[in-house]
Amino acid sequence: MNHLIAKNNSMSRTKKTVLIILLAVLLGCICWLIAYHAGVVASKNQMDSLRSWAFSANNLSAGNSGNTIIPQFQKLRQKNGDAVAWIKIDGTSVNYPVMQTPQDSEYYLHRNFNKQSETRGLPFLDAKSDLKKSKNYLVYGHNMRDGTEFADTIDYLHEDYYHKHPMIHFDTLYGISNYKIISVFRSQVYRKGDNVFKYYKYPDIETESDFNTYVDNVKKMSEYSINESATFGDQLLTLSTCYNYVEDGRLVIVAKRVA
């Protein structure tokens, strides 16, 4: 009898321990969800504030001012000197500052505009994409499940979405501009020795040979036919985001400057 009582007490203690663990896990999940949603709200408020500084063709005259930083960016860089561009796609959630930190290329992978830790980070320009020299601006951004950052770009896999949103506003320190999409394709981060076209190896195109190689390959890889192409002398813009159709998969959008 004593043996049974001891056994029942042991089982009771085990159940209590399991219950306490389950409650602790549940409480932890609730706290995480609260913190996550608080972060989402804070991030949204921050972006809403920054968007009052956005540079779109709707409120600025088109053109490029050469080597002089345009006034709107002078103001933005008072808030954060790492801001070098602003990207916006009408009718989508893509409307963000673009950062660049040559000494630490992925600094904004998980940081917000205030340089605080944040999962969604900010779009950033490849460290090797020189705004004054490169013929290809390579911009990375997260594909977030909450629909922020470059999440909406995944819809470009559908041709009808491209026809609804063929243009990208991409304004830099030196002027505002519009880009028209010429290719949408899937790729991935390959192993170092793989003998394949690696779009992310072309952030600093300067020669005609590299330009033609890049354009030829991105056009061949496009998910659907797009009549627009590019020739040497055009300025290119490449957007890259995660797309897990394979390990280390990527969705890539390439556009050329038209105004």
N, C-alpha and C positions, 0 to 999 in steps of 0.2 A: 504493500500500500504506500509506504513512504517513498518507494522507488517511483511509483506512478505520479505521486504529488510533485516530486522533484522534477520528473520529466515534463509534467504539465507547466510547472513554473518556468522551466528552461525554454519551452516552446513559447510561452507567453512573453518572456523577455526578448526572444528572437523576433516575434511579431512586432513588439514595440520598437525594437531597433530598426526593423525594416520600415515601419510606418514613419519613424522619425526621419530616416534617410529620404523616403519618398516625399515627405513634407518639405524637407530642406531643398530637395531638387526642384519641387514645384515652386517654392518661394524664390529660389534662384532664377528660374525661368521667368517668373512674373517680374522680378526686378530687372532682368535683362531686357524684357519687352518694354517695360516702362522707360528704361534708359535709352533703348533703341529709338522708340517713337519720340522721345524728347530730343534726341539727336537729329531726327528727321525734321522736326519742327524748327529747331535752331538753325539747321542747314538751309531750310527753305526760307526762313526769315532773312538769313544772311544773303542768300542769292537774290531775293526780292529787292533787298536794299542795293546790292551791287548792280542789279539790272537797270537801275535808274541812270547808271553810267554807261550803259551798253551803246555800241556804235553800230547802227543799222542804216541801210540805204534810205530808210523812211525819214530819218531826221538829220542826216549829214549829206553833204554834197560828195559825189564820187570823185576819186582822184587819188594821187599819191604825192606826198610832200617831200619826197627824196630822203635826205638824211636827217631831217628835222622831226622830232617827235611831235605828233599832233596834240593840240591842247587837251583833248578828252583823255588821252592816255597819260598826259602829264598829271592830271588830277587823279586818275586811277592808281598810278604808281606812287602817289603820296600815301596811299593806303598800303600798297605792297609793291615794292620795286621789282618783284619777279614776274609781274604781269606783262606779257609781251604781245598778246593778241586777244581777240574776243570772237567766239564762234557762235553763230545762230542759224538755225534752220527753221524757217517759218512753218507754223502748223505742227511743230514737234516740241518736245521738252528740252531740246538742245539749245541752250542759251547760257553760255558760261565764259568766264575769263579763261584764257590759256596761259599757263605758266611756263617758265623755262629757267632751269638752274644748271648751267653747264658743268659746275664742279660736283654736282650730285644729281645725276640725270633723272632719278626717280623720286626726288624729294617730295613731290606732291602726289605720289601714288596713293598715300593714305594720310594726307594733310589737307586742311581747308585753307581758305584765303587768309585766315589769321594765324596760319602755321601751327594750328592745333591738330592733334591726332584725330583722324576721322576716316572711317572705312572707305567711304565713297571717293575720297580724294578730290582732285580736280584734273581736268584735261591738261596735258602738258606737251610742249613741243620738244621733239628729240633734240638732245644737246648738240648734235651735229648739223641741225638745220639752221643755217645762218640766214636771218631775215634779209640781209643785203646781198647775199651771193647765191644761196642755194636755189635751184629751180624746182625743188620739191620740199614743201613744208610737211613733215611727218608728225601727226598729232595723235597721242594715245589718250584713251579715256575708258573708264570702267563701264561695263554692261551691268547695271545694278537691278536687282529684282524688284526694287520699289519704283522702277521706271525713271530714275534719275540718271544723270551723266549721259552716256552714249547708248542707253538701253533702246531708245526708239530707232536707232540706226539698223537694228536687226530686221526691222520691217522692210528694209530696202531689198531683202531677198525676194520680195514680191514685186514684179514689174509694175503693177498698177500703183504701188506706193511711190516708186521712182517718178512716174509720170505726174503724180500729185506734188512731189517735193523735189524737183530736179536741181534746185539752186541752194547754194550754201553761202551765207554771208561770213566772210573771214576778214576781219579788220586787224591790222598790225600797228605797231608803234608809229609807222610812217605813212599810213593812209588806209582808207576803207576800200573794200573790193568785194565783188561777187564772183562766185565760182559755179560752173556748171558740171554736173557729174558726167564722167565718161566711162566709168567702170565700177561694178560692184562684184566682189568675188570672195570666196572662202579660201583661207590659207591656214597655216599653222607655224609655230616656232619649231624649226627643224633642228636636227642634230648638226653639230659643226661640220661634219664630213659629208653630209648629204649634198649630192650634186643636183640641186634644184634651184629654181628661182626663189629668192628670199627678198620679198618686198622691203623688209625692214633693214636691208643693207644699202638702201638708196635714200638716206635722209639728206644727203648733201650733194645732189646732182649738180654738176657744173659743166660737164662736157657734153657735146652733141651725141657721142657714142653711148654714154650712159643713159642719156635721156631717151634715145630711141630704143635701147634695150628695155628700159623700164616700161615705156608706153606699149611696145609690142607685146610684152608679157602680160601686163594687166588687162589689155584688150582681149587677148586670147582666153584669159581666165574668167572673164565676165560671166555672171550667171545668166545673162540675157543680152541680146544685141542692143547696143546703144550707138546711134549714128554718130554722135560726137566723138572726136578724137583730139589729139594734140600734136603739135609740131615744135621742134626746137625753137626756143624763143618764148614759148608759152610758160606761164607760171603754174605749177601743179600744187595741189593740196591733197594729202592722203590722210584719211582717218582710220584708225585701227582700234578695235575693241575685241574683248574675249567673246568667243562663240564656241561652246563646247560640243560641237558635232564630232570632234575627235579630241584626243588629248592635246592640250595646248592649242586648241583651235582658235582661229581669228576670223572676224569679218572685216573686210577692208573696202573702203570707198575712195575712189580717186576722182578728183575734179580738176578742171582747168579754169584759170582766171579769164573772165569774159568782160569785166568792167571794173 
